[in-house]
Amino acid sequence: MNKEISPKLAWAAALLLTAINTYSFADRQLPSIMIPELKAEILLTDAQIGFLFGTVFAVFFGVATVIFGRLADTQYRKPVLISAILAWSILTGLCGIAQQFWDLIIFRVGVGVGEAALGPIALVVFASYFSREKLPLALGIWGTGPFLGSALAGWGGAAMITNMDIIKPYIGTLSEFSDWRLTFFLFAIPGILFALSLKFLPFPETKIEKEKTYFMPFFKKAWKFFLLMFIGVTITGLVGYSVLAWGIEILVRVHDIPKVLAGQNFGIFNIFLGIGGSIGAGIIASNMIKNGTLNAHLKIAGIFVMMCWVSLFLFTLSPSSLYSQIGLAGLILFMSCGPGLYGAAFQNASPIHLRGRTASIYYISANVIGFALGPFALGFFNDFIFNTANGYDQTGIRYSMLWIGIILYPIAALCFYKASKLFLPLQQEVQEK
């Protein structure tokens, strides 16, 4: 931790940024709990929903991430982040007035561009607030965001949609809108409040020497490490976002679990296991680093990936709703262990003046390719592969999920193992400078 920064301020910043991260993931997860409503009112197919939920969001997210990664290495990072949060929150609300598929496309593009600012800027801020030893734990807390956000969208969003009649008498003419549209309106409010609260958080200043700002000389030395990390994180993101996007729907279609109950259980898994896995993995890695295992985050990452692989079989193939949910719980637990570990590895292997740009590599791999292809691929498999000749087979969705992860997870584990060997000389060079 930076000696000039109060520990209380650092941890307060970590909690605020994690809350914003949670909100951003809840925001992007919203379409996953509106699937029947979107299909009924706007006549979308599963493939279109997957495209809307993941692909179109992620493509523009990826382009914007490169830009924001560069801005994260400047003194403008704070006003840029505040403006981005305001923009994506307003555009989330506008999704509630969409009348057709292309309306949603336009608004989701805007949400994706806005949310692209958070990751690179937040990782640079975390690395400035926390020491090498404490960074995995701090990013473990940050890493709970996707799972808490999924819980907020899955549990809270589903409850909101199904109980909207409670608040309709108090919102005047807005009560004429569909329940799913009102849900978009309400989800826009927290972002505006977060943007205002961020104005009072001081960002640590990073001294950037002009002669050390060139990215390509560093990348030429470190490209093998970043390539392995890119592949590994992309794979875990691809499978992980498929689970987060379609997990509730799999429980509903395969096991006939009511939507509210499936959303509630999904939310509970994400809250308790998502927090436990992310923070627990951060504690383990931080302790191992303190004891001299400097590449601990990547050594244990591959183990957690293989535990995801085992859980995937139980979730998709079990005929029992109980055991299938145990498999889903295991997936969420072990998936949650990864993001903080990957983020810490990226930051600790990078010079301080290049961390925004290397963070953009991380977020492109974690959120762009995985988020773009995962939910869409599962929807595509549902529509065109795992259906029957006599009509749509609702239970085929389990095999779509299975085949996305059955081969990819072992490849990711191998990438993290090999990257752990390349990490050590990179971190040593950073520490010497």
ROBASE-867396 format. One line per field, with one value per residue (C-alpha): x, y, z. Coordinates in pm, whole numbers, plus 50000, padded with zeros to 5 digits. Layout:
// residues N
xx = (X/...)
yy = (Y/...)
zz = (Z/...)
//
This chain:
// residues 433
xx = (50000/50123/50264/50117/49763/49553/49463/49106/49083/49226/48975/48690/48788/48796/48443/48304/48462/48337/47985/48009/48144/47849/47607/47772/47738/47379/47313/47456/47284/46933/46830/46899/46599/46371/46399/46029/45917/46152/46047/45678/45674/45957/45947/46315/46470/46724/47001/46893/46882/47231/47350/47188/47301/47660/47786/47681/47754/48099/48220/48177/48291/48615/48682/48612/48830/49140/49063/48985/49294/49503/49309/49360/49732/49663/49556/49206/49101/48862/48645/48642/48510/48243/48118/48113/47905/47650/47629/47576/47318/47107/47129/47017/46704/46649/46639/46298/46151/46276/46009/46208/46526/46734/46633/46777/47088/47157/47105/47309/47597/47598/47587/47881/48091/48025/48099/48430/48582/48539/48775/49102/49067/48971/49262/49509/49354/49369/49735/49810/49631/49763/50099/50196/50109/49768/49660/49522/49296/49183/49109/48943/48694/48662/48615/48293/48128/48024/47865/47697/47580/47439/47262/47122/46996/46884/46725/46641/46553/46329/46156/46117/45957/45716/45617/45602/45232/45334/45494/45277/45015/45289/45457/45178/45187/45494/45265/45144/45480/45545/45708/46035/46050/46004/46285/46522/46408/46471/46813/46933/46901/47191/47446/47370/47419/47747/47882/47808/47971/48285/48348/48449/48699/49061/49246/49620/49838/50072/50397/50451/50788/50759/51052/50894/50548/50612/50408/50546/50905/50762/50505/50770/50942/50621/50401/50411/50288/50007/49907/49873/49679/49462/49368/49308/49100/48904/48807/48702/48506/48335/48211/48150/47930/47732/47661/47571/47350/47166/47201/46852/46697/46864/46707/46369/46374/46543/46405/46080/46188/45970/46149/46129/46272/46545/46637/46640/46867/47093/47116/47199/47475/47625/47605/47754/47970/48071/48192/48348/48535/48666/48780/48896/49116/49255/49344/49513/49715/49813/49938/50131/50295/50392/50554/50759/50545/50534/50336/50076/49779/49848/49956/49620/49415/49451/49332/49016/48951/48957/48716/48484/48518/48403/48113/48001/47935/47721/47525/47442/47407/47242/46877/46814/46731/46907/47237/47217/47192/47485/47683/47576/47680/48022/48061/47987/48221/48521/48448/48455/48809/48960/48903/49096/49385/49403/49378/49653/49881/49831/49902/50201/50366/50332/50527/50322/50301/50156/49901/49600/49692/49772/49446/49268/49418/49276/48930/48919/48994/48762/48468/48485/48541/48393/48093/48044/48060/47953/47584/47539/47698/47468/47164/47280/47325/46977/46815/47004/47173/47017/46654/46439/46292/45937/45980/46191/46341/46356/46601/46859/46997/47193/47399/47463/47614/47812/47983/48090/48304/48398/48708/48784/48835/49139/49301/49259/49414/49719/49757/49761/50018/50252/50193/50294/50646/50674/50536/50836/51098/50845/50757/51123/51198/50904/51021/51375/51249)
yy = (50000/50349/50490/50834/50693/50619/50247/50348/50559/50277/50021/50272/50331/49955/49918/50210/50090/49738/49872/50050/49730/49539/49790/49774/49396/49405/49658/49443/49130/49275/49121/48774/48798/48947/48671/48570/48934/49035/48736/48812/49190/49254/48905/48822/48477/48315/48396/48761/48782/48631/48878/49169/49056/48978/49034/49389/49505/49350/49459/49826/49767/49632/49926/50171/49974/50048/50420/50422/50214/50494/50758/50555/50635/51011/51260/51275/50932/51060/51298/51041/50771/50996/51098/50735/50620/50896/50807/50432/50485/50717/50477/50190/50387/50454/50077/50092/50292/50055/49950/49712/49507/49788/50034/49800/49753/50128/50174/49866/49993/50310/50113/49903/50205/50371/50063/50012/50296/50132/49833/49989/50300/50104/49861/50150/50309/49981/49930/50282/50233/49885/49709/49398/49175/49331/49381/49026/49064/49412/49289/48984/49222/49404/49066/49002/49260/49026/48780/49036/49212/48889/48832/49183/49142/48780/48790/49157/49211/48904/49004/49359/49247/49006/49251/49577/49615/49714/50042/50122/50313/50559/50639/50810/50787/50563/50282/50248/50100/49725/49580/49505/49862/50003/49776/49945/50288/50200/50047/50379/50562/50403/50492/50862/50843/50651/50910/51187/50998/50936/51311/51298/51010/51125/50930/50870/51060/50857/51021/50947/51011/51090/50877/50571/50589/50372/50056/49850/49800/49653/49443/49291/49150/49037/48925/48553/48616/48844/48605/48314/48532/48662/48309/48185/48483/48483/48120/48161/48471/48295/48008/48225/48477/48192/48064/48408/48487/48155/47990/48089/47990/47646/47580/47694/47500/47179/47134/47336/47551/47866/48176/48363/48065/48005/48374/48366/48061/48201/48523/48343/48144/48461/48658/48403/48188/48472/48679/48379/48255/48591/48713/48368/48328/48678/48591/48267/48441/48733/48498/48288/48601/48718/48377/48406/48247/48556/48392/48244/48407/48214/47890/47853/47996/47678/47463/47669/47644/47265/47270/47473/47196/46931/47148/47204/46833/46816/47129/47026/46648/46580/46473/46599/46966/46954/46818/47043/47344/47210/47202/47558/47664/47504/47682/48019/47952/47855/48107/48382/48287/48398/48768/48913/48676/48758/49133/49129/48932/49182/49480/49333/49231/49582/49907/50166/50401/50129/49970/50129/49985/49638/49653/49715/49388/49211/49362/49294/48927/48901/49104/49144/48806/48606/48834/48867/48499/48312/48411/48430/48088/47927/48093/47985/47623/47634/47754/47549/47245/47112/47106/46816/46740/46769/47101/47299/47094/47311/47081/47099/47412/47195/47044/47389/47488/47166/47180/47539/47448/47082/47142/47506/47487/47250/47476/47777/47589/47504/47868/47993/47731/47835/48206/48157/48069/48383/48612/48602/48779/49044/49127/49130/49386/49602/49593/49687/49998)
zz = (50000/49917/50244/50172/50151/50458/50480/50569/50255/50042/50167/50146/49783/49724/49861/49659/49334/49405/49455/49118/48961/49108/48961/48619/48604/48726/48454/48176/48313/48303/47968/48110/48344/48077/47819/47811/47816/47535/47326/47379/47335/47087/46927/46980/46929/47163/46915/46900/47278/47300/47034/47217/47562/47470/47116/47033/47387/47392/47047/47124/47482/47339/47108/47389/47633/47424/47436/47807/47878/47735/47930/48249/48221/48232/48499/48344/48467/48737/48528/48247/48480/48632/48286/48170/48468/48408/48039/48079/48356/48141/47846/48067/48145/47775/47710/47874/47584/47310/47060/46842/46825/46674/46946/47205/46993/46988/47362/47452/47238/47447/47772/47655/47560/47897/48105/47923/48127/48466/48443/48319/48535/48847/48812/48787/49096/49289/49195/49316/49648/49736/49760/49565/49862/49931/49571/49521/49825/49721/49369/49522/49679/49345/49178/49370/49143/48860/49102/49325/49009/48871/49202/49198/48843/48878/49221/49260/48895/48877/49201/49070/48745/48914/49191/48998/49079/49433/49322/49020/49222/49329/48995/48805/48427/48439/48559/48199/48097/48096/48407/48226/48097/48446/48565/48319/48441/48806/48738/48593/48926/49125/48857/48885/49263/49223/48979/49228/49517/49311/49297/49664/49628/49576/49307/49373/49130/48910/48804/48437/48283/47915/47812/47972/47817/47513/47523/47234/47362/47683/47499/47270/47579/47751/47460/47542/47895/47778/47499/47741/47984/47700/47592/47946/48056/47729/47778/48140/48042/47752/47967/48272/48094/47941/48292/48425/48124/48094/48436/48553/48220/48234/48574/48444/48117/48227/48577/48564/48857/48884/48757/49086/49279/49020/49032/49412/49430/49160/49357/49681/49510/49364/49689/49926/49699/49468/49763/49939/49634/49520/49861/49970/49662/49722/50082/49975/49701/49928/50199/49949/49804/50154/50206/49890/49615/49397/49116/49353/49177/48857/49026/49198/48909/48701/48992/49027/48653/48666/48959/48732/48474/48723/48841/48481/48432/48745/48654/48297/48312/48647/48613/48965/49016/49353/49219/48914/49146/49350/49025/48948/49298/49243/48911/49066/49360/49148/48871/49132/49237/48907/48824/49119/49055/48684/48743/49007/48774/48493/48720/48904/48577/48428/48477/48666/48367/48142/48375/48213/47875/48007/48204/47874/47743/48046/48004/47632/47698/47998/47872/47496/47335/47620/47664/47287/47200/47515/47554/47176/47116/47369/47213/46867/46981/47134/46812/46554/46709/47028/46920/46797/46456/46593/46766/47008/47288/47597/47775/47493/47654/47900/47617/47470/47803/47839/47500/47544/47846/47817/47600/47675/48052/48040/47778/48009/48303/48091/47981/48340/48439/48158/48225/48590/48471/48258/48527/48762/48545/48443/48802/48903/48632/48745/49108/49013/48834)
//
